[in-house]
Amino acid sequence: MIQLFFSFLHQYKLSLQHLILDMSLIKSISGIRGTIGGKVAVNLTPIDTVKFAAAYGMWLKEQSKNEQLTVIVGRDARISGKMVSSLVCNTLVGLGINVNDIGLSTTPTVEVAVALDKADGGIIITASHNPKQWNALKLLNNKGEFLNAVEGEKVLKIAENDAYIFAEVDDLGRYRKKQGYISKHIKEVLKLNLVDIDAIKKAKFKVVVDAVNSTGGIAIPELLEKLGVECVQLYCEPNGEFPHNPEPLKEHLTDISELVVKEKADFGIVVDPDVDRLAIVNEDGSMFGEEYTLVACADYVLGKTKGNTVSNLSSSRALRDITEKHGVEYQASAVGEVNVVELMKATNAIIGGEGNGGIIYPESHYGRDSLVGVALFLSHLAKLKISCKELRDSYPSYFMSKNKIELTQEIDVDAILVSMASTYKNEDVITIDGVKINFETEWIHLRKSNTEPIIRIYTESTSQKKADDLAVRFINEIKEII
């Protein structure tokens, strides 16, 4: 794919400098994301951080009925996290809002903490799977869920208009450091009815964990210890020095694949920096597939409880197949956790998520949660008494190819998508989020990323070659359009 893209650049005489990503600040309804340093309004500078935190605080004050507000703030282990957290916390205090700073945490832990403390909102300081130079503010409501489109637009409007009113000295908020929330989160996970602690302990699993030197290195080993699972730690020191690309894709996971085999482990667990994505490695070092993490957890849950499922348009058909096997209904939403959650609520889905390894289990909370995913996966495997590879082989066999093209000023994404939808109008075309074209045995989804300046190109077919070939075919068609 890289060679193809370079060939494409040469063919159209685009300058090589356009290969460098436009590091402009990415503002969306779910928060603000950018690279640390650089110019105001171009990168995520201290000034941008303060403005956006203030906009969120003002929105919270405008829509809340409580006179005194409290916000939970937590962060992943990124090098810039402490600085950004300090700016966010003190900005909220300056607005007269109380802050409970829970420090090194995970995204789902902050979500759970908002509910446990009955707080008015939460901010997670993390850029998820992005490289270490990135950071972001993810915004939560008083349920510990991401803001919806309307709420997010209001925050963006306040930031755009600099519509902040800060508190006078006697009305400043209170700042508190609070600890132990990862342990509280684990306790909540262990309370779930479908987490079979006894079965897991009896199975005497041995697992390798790659936490990419972020907060999963705190949370996952502690959870495994409570479940009686032997844990071999790989990159579990939460220092923010990512040893490989933090997105849990096959090409980034060679170290854990080798260690799982060397340690004769039952399987491997991989999480991203903020621990809302979960990937599994089979005992032979092969990939279980992050798409199949949700499939396995849903299979377990649906085997115990009747209910519907939801995933996004870029997720594998395997979830649909497993859902229908259990005699219930599957539906697909636009990409984005908030969209999945909204459709889950509308359809009374009992489990859902995204094909990137994000498990949403409403019995716990409406947020992607790798801790919940690990506990459900272990319960499923322990009860079946089969190997990880055998479990993977029991599911419908689909193969995905995930590609991307960096955006430049010369590329009109909207025109590309309109052209594709028109070209394939006689197929099953879905346009609620980019363009998804469903063929009889395969599909392709083209969309502009909400978090990076790229076009994502996802394909799925009945073999890896077919999925890759489908991607190459459409990349060539995009070249022709441009």
N, C-alpha and C positions, 0 to 999 in steps of 0.2 A: 504493500500500500504506500509506503514512504517513497519508493522509487517511482511509482506511478504518479504521485503528487508532484515530485520534482520534475518529471517529464512534462506534466501538465503546465507547471510554471514556465518552463523553458519554451514550450510551444506557444504560449500566449505572451511571452516577453515580459513577464511580471518581474519586478525587481526583487532580488533575494532579500532585501531588507523587509519585505512584506511577510517573510517567514516568521519574523519575530512577532509574537502575539501582541495585539493592541492591549496594553495593560490598563485600559480605562476602567474606571470604577463601574462595577456592575450593580445596578440598583434594581431590585425586584420586590414583589409584594412580600416575600419571605425574609427580606433583609438586605444587607449591603455587603459586597465582597470585592476584594481587590488586593493588589500587591503592596507590601509595606514599603514606605519611603516614597521619594519622588515629589511630584507637584500636587497641590491641593486640587481636588475635583477630578484628578486624573488617576491618582493612586489612592490607597487607603492610608491617608496621613492622619496624624493626631487630630487635626482640625475636622476632617471628614468624620472621624470616629465620634467626636464630641457632638457635632451637628446631628448625626443620625441618632445617637443615644438620646439627645435632647428631644428630637422629634418624636421618638417612641414614648418618652416620658410624658410629653405634652398630650399625645393621643390617649395615653392611659388615664391621665387626669381628666380629660374631657369626657371620656366614656364611662368612667367608674363612678359608682355612687358612694364609695368609701371616702371619708375625709382624709384618712391617713393611709397611704399606699405602701405596699412592700413588694419588691421585685427580687427574684432569685437570680444570681449571676454565677455562671460556672464556665470553665474553659477547658479545652484540650491542652496538650503539652507543647504546643508550638512555641518556638523561641520568642515570638512577639506577643504571646498570650498574656503574660504578666503586665506588659505595658498597656496593651489594649484594654485589659480588664480594669486596670487602675483608672484609665480615662473614662470608661463607661460607668464605673461605680461612683466616681466623684461627680460626674455630670448629673446622674440621677439624684445624688445627695443635694446637689446645687438646686435642683428643682423642688426640693422638699420631700423627696421619696425615700423611704427606708430601703436599705439594701442588705440582703443576706448573701454574702459572698461565700460560696461553697468550694471555691478554689478548683483544683484539678478534678475534673469530672468527665462525664460522658453526656452526649446529647440526651439520651433517654433518662439519665439520672436527673438532669435538670428538669425535664418534663415531669417526672415522678415527684420531685421535690416541690414543685409549684403546687401540686395537688395535696401532698402531705402537709405542707405548711399553710395551706389555704391562702397562698400569696395572690397578688393581683396580676402578676405576669412574670415573665422570665426572659433572660437573654443568655444565649449560648455563644461563646466566643470560639468559633471554629470555622475553618474553611473546608471541613469534611475531607474529601479525598484529594483536594488540590495540593500541589507541592508546597514546601515549607515557606516560600516567600509570600504565600497568600495567607490572608486571614479574613474573617467575616463576623458579622453579627446576625444571629438567627433569633427571631422574635417570637415570643409565645404569649398567648392570652391567659386568662385566669384559670383555664382548665389544663394548662400545660400543653396546649396544642398550637400549631403554627397559625399565624393570622390568615384569615381568608382574603380574597382579592379586594373586597371593599375596604376592609380594615387596613390592609397593606397600602392601598392607594392613598388613604388618609394620612398615613405616616409619611409617605413620599411627598405629599403636598405640603405638609408642615415643614419638612426639611427644605423643600424648594423655596418656600416663602420666608424662611428664617423666623417662623412664628413661635418664638419661645419666650416664656416669662419665668425668670428664675426667682427663687425664694429669697426673702430677706433673712438676715442673719439669725433671728430667733426662730425661724421656720425651716431651717435646713434639715434634711433628712438624717437618719441615724445609719451609720455603717457598722455592720457586724460580720466578723468572720465566723462561719459555722462549719464544723467538720463532721465526718462520718456518714455522709449521704450516699456514697457508693455502697456502704454496708447496709444502710436502710433500704436502698434499692434492691439489693440482693435478697434481703429478708422478704420484701414484697414478692419477688419472683418465686421464692421457695414456698410461699403461701398458695400459689396457684394450684387449683384442683388437679389439673392434668400433668403437673410436674411430679413424677413418681420418684421420689428421693430414694426409697428403699430399693426399687428395681435398678436404679442407676448405681447405687452403692454395691449391690450384689454383682453387677456386671464387671466391676473392677477394671474400668477403662483406663488406658494410658493415652494421653493426648499431647500433641505439640501445639503451642500457641505462638503465633506471630502477631504482635500488637503494634508493629511499626514504630516502636519507641514512643508511644503516646499512652493515653489513659486507659486503654484496653489492657495494658500491662499491669494495671492495678486491679481492674474490675474482673477480668475473666479468670485469672488464677485464683482470686478469692472465692469466686462463685464455684469453681471446680473443686476447691478444697472443701467447701461446705457439702458438696455432692459426693465426696469420697473418690474423686477422679485424680489419678496421678498426672501431674502437669509438668511437661518439659518446656521451659520458657525460652523463646527466641525473640530477640528485640522487644523485650518487655520493660526496659528502663524508660520511664516517662520523661525524657530529656528533650524531646522535639527534634532530635537529629534523625530524620527518617533514613533508614539504611537502603531503601529502595523506593521506587515510585509508590506512593501510599494507596493508589487505587488497587483494590484486591482482584486483579486480573491475572490470568495464567502466566503471562510473560514476566510478571513481577514476582512470582512466587517460587522460583527455582530453589531457593535456600530451604524453605520449609518442606518442599517436596522431597528433597534429599534427606533432610533430618528425620522426617516421618519414617522413611524406609530404614535409615540407619538405627533409629531407636526402637524399631519394631513396634511402633505405636499403632493404636487402633484407627486413628485418623488425626488430621490436623485442623486447627481452627485459626482463621485469619479474620481480623477486624480492621476497619479503617481508623483514622485518627480520632474520630469522635464516637466510634463504636455503635453506629446505627446500620452498618452493613456487615453481613456475615458470610464468609465463604468457607467451604469445607474441602479438605484434601483427603482423598482415599488412602487406605493403608499401603497401597502400592506406589504412592506418590502422584497418581493421576488426579485430575480435578473432578470433584463431585459436581462442580459447576455452581457459581453463585446464583444462577437462574433456578437451580434445583433445591436450594436451601428452603425457599418458600414452599416449593412443591412438597418436600418431605414433611415440613412442619404442618402444612395444611392437610396432608394425608393422615397424619396422626390425629389432629384435632377433629377432622371430619369423621374419622373412625369412632370417635367417642361422643360427638355432639352433632346434631343436625343443624345445618345453616349454610348460608351462601358465602361466596368468596369474591374478592375483587383484586385485580392488579392493574398496572398501567398498560398502555398500548405497545410499549417496547418490551414487554415481558413475554416469556415463552408460552406457547400454546399448551405446554404440559400441565399447567395449573388448571386450565379449562378442562382438559381430559380427565384429570384426577377428580375434579369437582363433579363432573358429570357421572363418573364411575360411582360416586357416593350418592347419586340421585338428587343432587341439589344444583343451584344455578350459579354460573360464573358471569361476571360483567367486567368490562375494561374501561378505565378512566383515562383522562389526559395524564401526561407525565407530571409528576410532582406530588409530594406527600400529601399536601392539603387537598388535592383533587381526589386522590385515592381515599382519604378519610371521609370526604364529603359523600362519595358514592357508597362507601361502606355503611355509613349511617343511613343513607336513603334506602339501601337494599337489605338492611339488617344483617350484614355480613359478619360472620363470627371469626374470620381470619382473612387477612389480605396483606398487601404490601407491594413491593416493587422487585423486578427481576434482578436488581443489582445486589440482592442479598438482604433486602430490608423487610423484616417481619413486623407486621402490625397485628397485635392480638388484643382486641378491646377488653377482654377479661382483665387485662393488666392496665393498659392505657392506649389511647389513640396516637401512637407514635412508633416509628421504626425502632426496634430494640433488639440488639444482638444478644443481650443477656437472656431475654425471654426466648429468643431463637435457639441459643445453646441448650437451655434447659428442656425445651420441647424436643429438640433433635435427639438429645441424650435419652430422654424418656422413650421416644419412638424406637431407637436402636436397641435399647436395653430390653424392651418388651418383645421385639421381634427375634432377638438372639441370632442375628445374622451380621455379616461384616458390612462395613460402610460401602464397599464396592458392590456387594450383592444388593444392597438397598438401592443404590443408584441405577443398577442394571434392571431393577424391577419396574422402573418408570418409563413412560413413552420416550423414545429416543429422538430428540431434536438437537440440532446443532446451530449455534449462533455465531455470527461474525459482527464484531463491533468496530466500526471505523469512524474517522472524523476528518474533516477538512478545516484548516485554519481559515478564518474569515479575513478578507482584505477589503479595501474600499471598492475594488473592482467587481466584487461578487454581490449580486442582488439576490439574496436568499428568497425573498417573497416571490420574485419572478420565476425562480427555479421551481419552487413548490407549486405555483399555479400551472406552470407548463407540465410538470409531472402528472398532476391531477387530471389535466385535460388529455394528455397522451393516453392515460390508462383509465379513461372514464368508463369503459365497458367492463372493467374489473370491479371487485368489491373495494371501493376507495373510501377511507375515513379521513376527514379533514378537521376534526376537533382539536388536533394538536399536531401541526405540521401536516404531513401526508403519509398515511399508511395504506399500502396496497396489498391486499390479501389475494394470493393465488391459491390454487387447489391444495398444494402440499407445502407451500412456503409463503413468506411475506417479507416486505421491506418497509422500514419506517424512517422517514427523513424529517428531521426537525432541527430548528435552531436551539442550541443549549441556552438554558436560563442562567447558567453559572459560569460559562466560559465562552470566549469569542470563537465558537466553532459550529459547524454543522455536524450533527451526529447522524451516522448512517448505520442502522441496525438491520440485519437480515437474519432469517431463520429458515432452515430447511431440514431435509431428512439425512443429510450428511454434511460434514465440515466443508468438503470441496464444493458442494452445491451452494452452501451458504456464502462461501468466499467468492465463488463465481458470480453469484447474484449481486454481491456488493461491487465487484469489479465492473460488471455490466452497467450498473447504475452510475458509478463514478464516471465511466466513459460517456454516458448519456448527459451527465451534468457538464462535462467538458464541452460537449457539442453545443449545449444551450449557451454556455458562456462565450 
